[in-house]
Amino acid sequence: MRIFDPHIHMTSRTTDDYEAMRDAGVRALVEPAFWLGQPRTNVGSFVDYFDSLLGWERFRAAQFGIAHHCALALNPKEANDPRCSEVLDVLPRYLVKDGVVAVGEVGYDSMTPEEDDAFARQLELALRHDLPVLVHTPHRDKQEGTKRTLDVVRESGLAPHRVLVDHLNETTVKMVADAGCWMGFSVYPDTKMDETRMVALLAEYGTERMLVNSAADWGRSDPLKTRKTGLAMLDAGFGESDVDTVLWRNPVEFYGQSGRLELEPVAAGAVDAATGSSVLRGER
């Protein structure tokens, strides 16, 4: 079983997790920018974080044979903090770098006017830089948040096939399927989705445009939930090709729209943290 985890926060994970993921079949991943658990106090904190995702985290993953990519953005939760707004002026210089395969996570947390503004501006950046977008749907009032998300996406002019709407469940999947966007599901130990519910949705909606992720972060989460979902699919009668579609081919197709997907891990020591470029390829 080959696995591409399309949404996992490896900054919060250990090298033991990388090793376990490799043993489980994970060969590639995307790490979206997210909230670090406490408020940032200035834009320099984002700069350091983005540099780490482009350099150090790619190096850590490569040591275990995993191709690391990232999505960069001002995430919805921090869009409400005026100290963070300057990151929108910094983002353009990062969105051109190797390893950046999407703008994300963007979208809604509490559906405030500040989130509206940050969301719209970052969809515009995605259009300008010809990148797909990873959208975070809110934990609260998820149906209304998803509906509002799709309205903003339509207004932006982005083609639906360039948008992945994540953290979906039984109440929101149909509207995203009907909109033509990609559908993302986070499988967790206690919250969001579990393997059984995920398999039921795949049986109802099919495997087209469906992505499964672990979204593992600082909280109780499991970076092996992708594999566990694949095994649950097999137990439910899905074929190996179906599992490969959901866990590999779909994320490759979605993020491949960036033109920057590299499924062989960058050689250890070959990443320039300041530029996010491959030193081996001489790209400065």
SULUR-V545405 format. One record per residue. N is the residue number from 0. RES is the residue in one small letter. SS is DSSP state (a for helix, b for strand, c for the rest). OMEGA is omega in whole degrees, 0 to 359 (none if undefined). D_CENTER is the distance of its C-alpha to the mean C-alpha in Angstrom with 2 decimals. Layout:
BEGIN
N:RES:SS:OMEGA:D_CENTER + N:RES:SS:OMEGA:D_CENTER
END
This chain:
BEGIN
0:m:c:176:20.57 + 1:r:c:189:17.87 + 2:i:b:172:14.30 + 3:f:b:178:10.95 + 4:d:b:187:8.36 + 5:p:c:181:5.14 + 6:h:c:178:3.57 + 7:i:c:185:6.61 + 8:h:c:187:8.55 + 9:m:a:175:11.28 + 10:t:a:183:13.26 + 11:s:a:185:14.52 + 12:r:c:181:15.49 + 13:t:c:175:18.70 + 14:t:a:174:19.86 + 15:d:a:177:21.21 + 16:d:a:178:17.74 + 17:y:a:181:17.01 + 18:e:a:179:20.38 + 19:a:a:179:19.96 + 20:m:a:178:16.69 + 21:r:a:180:18.60 + 22:d:a:181:21.53 + 23:a:a:179:19.56 + 24:g:c:179:18.45 + 25:v:b:181:15.00 + 26:r:b:180:15.35 + 27:a:b:180:11.98 + 28:l:b:170:8.45 + 29:v:b:178:5.44 + 30:e:b:178:5.64 + 31:p:b:175:4.63 + 32:a:c:182:8.20 + 33:f:c:179:9.68 + 34:w:c:185:13.28 + 35:l:c:175:15.33 + 36:g:c:174:17.70 + 37:q:c:184:20.46 + 38:p:c:169:21.15 + 39:r:c:184:20.91 + 40:t:c:180:24.32 + 41:n:c:184:23.83 + 42:v:a:178:21.70 + 43:g:a:177:22.59 + 44:s:a:176:20.37 + 45:f:a:181:17.30 + 46:v:a:178:18.93 + 47:d:a:181:19.40 + 48:y:a:179:15.85 + 49:f:a:178:14.44 + 50:d:a:179:17.23 + 51:s:a:179:16.41 + 52:l:a:183:12.84 + 53:l:a:184:14.52 + 54:g:c:187:17.55 + 55:w:a:184:18.08 + 56:e:a:175:14.81 + 57:r:a:178:15.08 + 58:f:a:179:18.66 + 59:r:a:181:18.09 + 60:a:a:182:15.90 + 61:a:a:178:18.51 + 62:q:c:181:21.24 + 63:f:c:176:20.05 + 64:g:c:181:19.48 + 65:i:c:178:15.68 + 66:a:b:184:14.06 + 67:h:b:174:11.51 + 68:h:b:178:9.34 + 69:c:b:169:7.43 + 70:a:b:185:6.32 + 71:l:b:182:9.25 + 72:a:c:163:10.82 + 73:l:c:186:13.25 + 74:n:c:187:11.55 + 75:p:c:184:13.67 + 76:k:a:183:15.65 + 77:e:a:176:16.88 + 78:a:a:180:17.67 + 79:n:a:182:20.77 + 80:d:c:183:22.10 + 81:p:a:178:24.33 + 82:r:a:184:24.13 + 83:c:a:189:20.51 + 84:s:c:181:21.18 + 85:e:c:181:22.27 + 86:v:a:178:18.81 + 87:l:a:176:18.60 + 88:d:a:181:21.52 + 89:v:a:187:19.98 + 90:l:a:185:16.65 + 91:p:a:181:18.41 + 92:r:a:177:19.66 + 93:y:a:184:16.27 + 94:l:c:178:14.72 + 95:v:c:188:17.37 + 96:k:c:173:16.71 + 97:d:c:176:16.11 + 98:g:c:178:12.79 + 99:v:b:187:10.92 + 100:v:b:178:9.44 + 101:a:b:168:8.04 + 102:v:b:182:8.88 + 103:g:b:356:6.63 + 104:e:b:172:6.66 + 105:v:b:177:9.98 + 106:g:b:188:12.36 + 107:y:c:169:14.75 + 108:d:c:179:15.86 + 109:s:c:178:19.63 + 110:m:c:178:20.02 + 111:t:c:175:22.24 + 112:p:a:179:23.67 + 113:e:a:177:21.86 + 114:e:a:176:18.47 + 115:d:a:183:19.89 + 116:d:a:181:20.81 + 117:a:a:179:17.63 + 118:f:a:182:15.60 + 119:a:a:181:18.25 + 120:r:a:181:18.61 + 121:q:a:171:15.01 + 122:l:a:176:15.12 + 123:e:a:176:18.31 + 124:l:a:178:16.82 + 125:a:a:177:14.40 + 126:l:a:183:17.61 + 127:r:a:183:19.57 + 128:h:a:177:17.38 + 129:d:c:180:16.70 + 130:l:c:171:12.91 + 131:p:b:186:10.62 + 132:v:b:173:8.76 + 133:l:b:186:5.75 + 134:v:b:177:8.19 + 135:h:b:174:8.86 + 136:t:c:188:12.16 + 137:p:c:178:14.80 + 138:h:c:180:16.16 + 139:r:c:180:19.63 + 140:d:c:189:21.20 + 141:k:a:180:18.21 + 142:q:a:180:20.27 + 143:e:a:179:21.46 + 144:g:a:179:18.12 + 145:t:a:178:16.63 + 146:k:a:180:19.85 + 147:r:a:177:19.76 + 148:t:a:182:16.22 + 149:l:a:176:17.52 + 150:d:a:181:20.66 + 151:v:a:178:19.02 + 152:v:a:179:17.01 + 153:r:a:181:20.38 + 154:e:a:184:22.17 + 155:s:a:184:19.93 + 156:g:c:176:21.03 + 157:l:c:176:17.63 + 158:a:c:182:18.08 + 159:p:a:183:16.37 + 160:h:a:176:15.20 + 161:r:a:187:13.08 + 162:v:b:174:11.07 + 163:l:b:179:8.53 + 164:v:b:192:9.66 + 165:d:b:180:8.09 + 166:h:c:180:10.31 + 167:l:c:174:13.15 + 168:n:c:184:16.50 + 169:e:c:184:19.98 + 170:t:c:187:20.86 + 171:t:c:188:18.15 + 172:v:a:186:17.26 + 173:k:a:182:20.42 + 174:m:a:178:20.05 + 175:v:a:176:16.65 + 176:a:a:181:18.23 + 177:d:a:180:21.26 + 178:a:a:179:19.45 + 179:g:c:177:18.20 + 180:c:c:173:14.45 + 181:w:b:185:11.97 + 182:m:b:181:11.66 + 183:g:b:182:8.96 + 184:f:b:179:10.64 + 185:s:b:183:10.21 + 186:v:b:187:13.35 + 187:y:c:177:15.16 + 188:p:c:187:18.73 + 189:d:c:188:20.17 + 190:t:c:180:18.03 + 191:k:b:181:15.56 + 192:m:b:168:16.14 + 193:d:c:186:18.23 + 194:e:a:183:19.02 + 195:t:a:178:22.14 + 196:r:a:180:20.76 + 197:m:a:179:17.89 + 198:v:a:178:20.61 + 199:a:a:178:22.71 + 200:l:a:178:20.19 + 201:l:a:177:19.80 + 202:a:a:182:23.59 + 203:e:a:188:23.91 + 204:y:a:182:21.39 + 205:g:c:185:21.16 + 206:t:c:183:18.41 + 207:e:c:178:17.89 + 208:r:c:180:14.49 + 209:m:b:177:13.36 + 210:l:b:178:10.26 + 211:v:b:180:10.46 + 212:n:b:176:8.31 + 213:s:c:182:9.98 + 214:a:c:185:7.81 + 215:a:c:183:10.83 + 216:d:c:183:12.03 + 217:w:c:183:15.57 + 218:g:c:181:16.81 + 219:r:c:184:18.06 + 220:s:c:188:15.37 + 221:d:c:181:15.54 + 222:p:c:178:13.50 + 223:l:c:181:15.78 + 224:k:a:177:15.05 + 225:t:a:179:13.63 + 226:r:a:181:17.08 + 227:k:a:176:18.90 + 228:t:a:177:17.58 + 229:g:a:178:18.73 + 230:l:a:178:22.06 + 231:a:a:176:22.42 + 232:m:a:179:22.01 + 233:l:a:179:24.76 + 234:d:a:181:26.93 + 235:a:c:176:26.68 + 236:g:c:174:27.98 + 237:f:c:179:25.02 + 238:g:c:179:25.68 + 239:e:a:178:24.02 + 240:s:a:177:23.04 + 241:d:a:179:21.23 + 242:v:a:180:19.26 + 243:d:a:178:18.50 + 244:t:a:184:17.37 + 245:v:a:188:14.80 + 246:l:a:180:13.61 + 247:w:a:189:14.05 + 248:r:a:180:15.37 + 249:n:a:177:13.03 + 250:p:a:177:9.75 + 251:v:a:180:12.27 + 252:e:a:182:13.70 + 253:f:a:183:10.80 + 254:y:a:176:9.43 + 255:g:a:178:13.13 + 256:q:a:178:13.96 + 257:s:a:185:13.23 + 258:g:c:185:16.20 + 259:r:c:183:14.83 + 260:l:c:177:13.46 + 261:e:c:188:15.74 + 262:l:c:168:15.89 + 263:e:c:182:18.61 + 264:p:c:175:17.73 + 265:v:c:183:19.20 + 266:a:c:179:22.55 + 267:a:c:180:22.88 + 268:g:c:185:24.45 + 269:a:c:181:23.57 + 270:v:b:176:20.97 + 271:d:b:185:22.34 + 272:a:c:183:20.50 + 273:a:c:184:22.11 + 274:t:c:185:21.02 + 275:g:c:183:17.93 + 276:s:b:178:20.10 + 277:s:b:180:21.52 + 278:v:c:181:25.06 + 279:l:c:181:26.19 + 280:r:c:176:25.69 + 281:g:c:184:27.48 + 282:e:c:178:24.93 + 283:r:c:none:25.87
END
